[in-house]
Structure formats: structure tokens, C-alpha cells
Amino acid sequence: MNSTELMVRLPELVNDDQSLIRRGRWLNDVFLVEVGALSFLIHVEHGRITSVEHGPFVMPSWSFAIRADAAVWQRFWQPQPAPGDNDIFALRKTGEMRIEGNLQPFMANLIYIKQVLAVPRRLLDTQ
């Protein structure tokens, strides 16, 4: 399954998980995820992903962005990623992932964001 297919399925995967929605219930924001050259705007309202827009974008509006090469995301999305590939902060520390923008909503909802970004592992685990 390619990155676009994984990101398009993100709303269904997140919105079917009541505990994840509860964890993100205070987040009402838009954030950017870049998978190599592909850009996705993730719209969140009260922990539910209302939409995923696929770029390219002209001057997109987002609070924070998480960017990495496609190969890094593929390693991150493995059903059981290797140590260091399993966490966005570990990947940021090695310089393979960048987190930028307004970090207040990101840090205030850190566990939610980490779990949302890890949800595609469920799809790859069933293949």
C-alpha cells in the first residue's frame, strides 16, 4: 500500500477508534504531513479527522508540520518498526524527520498525534 492510500484511509482508521478520539478531543487544528514530495493537510475537529487533503498546495495554512522522506515513513509504518524507527522524536533526533511550526498544539496533543501517525501500521499489519 502506498503513502497516498495510507493517508486517505487515516480518517476511517482514527474515527473508528473511540479511545483515540477521546485522547484528541481538545484538538481542533490543521497540520501538515509530508511524505517525501507528497503533502497532506490533516484536518482535526475534537479528535476526529474530518478530512485529509492531498497536495500540492499553494500557500497552505497549518499550525505545525511533520516532514520526512518516503523511505523514513515506510520504515515508521512497519507493523513492528525497528528501534529508532518507531518514534517520531527518535527520527527527529537522527535528523530524518523534521517537526516545525507552532509546537504548542503539537506538544499539548503529543500522544494523540503520535498515535494518529502510527495508525497506518494497522493496515500494513494485515497484509
Residue pairs with C-beta under 8 A, 6 or more apart in sequence:
1 123
1 124
1 127
3 35
3 36
3 38
3 70
3 73
3 74
4 38
4 54
6 77
6 120
6 123
6 124
7 33
7 35
7 38
7 40
7 52
7 54
7 120
8 52
8 54
9 120
9 123
10 42
10 49
10 52
10 116
10 119
10 120
11 48
11 49
11 50
11 51
11 52
13 119
13 120
13 122
13 123
14 20
14 21
14 48
14 49
14 116
14 119
15 21
15 48
15 49
17 119
20 47
20 112
20 115
20 116
20 119
21 46
21 47
21 48
22 47
23 47
23 109
23 111
23 112
23 115
24 44
24 46
24 47
24 48
24 109
24 112
24 116
25 46
25 47
26 46
26 47
26 108
26 109
27 44
27 46
27 47
27 105
27 108
27 109
27 112
28 44
28 45
28 46
29 44
29 63
29 105
30 41
30 42
30 43
30 44
30 61
30 62
30 63
31 41
31 42
31 44
31 62
31 63
31 64
31 65
31 66
31 101
31 105
31 106
31 113
32 39
32 40
32 41
32 42
32 60
32 62
32 64
32 65
32 66
32 67
32 101
33 39
33 40
33 42
33 65
33 66
33 67
33 117
34 40
34 65
34 66
34 67
34 68
35 68
35 70
35 73
36 68
36 69
36 70
36 71
36 73
37 70
38 54
38 55
38 70
39 54
39 55
39 56
39 57
39 60
40 52
40 53
40 54
40 55
41 51
41 52
41 53
41 55
41 57
41 60
41 62
42 49
42 52
42 116
43 49
43 50
43 51
43 52
43 53
44 50
47 112
49 116
62 101
63 101
63 102
63 105
63 106
64 99
64 100
64 101
64 102
64 103
64 105
64 106
65 98
65 99
65 100
65 101
66 88
66 97
66 98
66 99
66 113
66 117
67 97
67 98
67 99
67 100
68 76
68 91
68 96
68 97
68 98
69 96
72 85
72 91
72 96
72 97
75 81
75 82
75 85
76 85
76 86
76 88
76 91
76 117
76 118
77 118
77 120
77 121
77 124
78 85
78 121
78 124
79 121
79 124
79 125
81 121
83 90
84 90
84 91
84 94
85 91
87 114
88 97
88 99
88 113
88 114
88 117
91 97
92 98
92 99
99 106
106 113
